[in-house]
Amino acid sequence: MAKQLLYAEEARTKLKAGVDKLANAVATTLGPKGRNVALDKKWGAPNVVHDGVAVAKEIELEDPFENMGAALVREAASKT
């Protein structure tokens, strides 16, 4: 399979979309009024969590560039 290349605005837009999708999923768990998130796994029953880290680890996006943006956030969060 050939490599896909994106440049400039198109690349930033795709990466930002991935960052935003991950941030929105994690943000629902934050604060005193944070909500639970149900995570569907490929095997076993769905898992209901109230933990942003668990949510971030389980998210995998279909678009490879959006997934790259989400991976950047996951890595930055794990290093702090």
Buried (B, 14 or more C-beta within 10 A) or exposed (E): EEEEEBEEEEBEEBBEBBBBBBBEBBEBBEEEEBEEBEBEEEEEEEEEBEEBEBBBBBBEBEEEBBBBBBBBBBEEBEEE
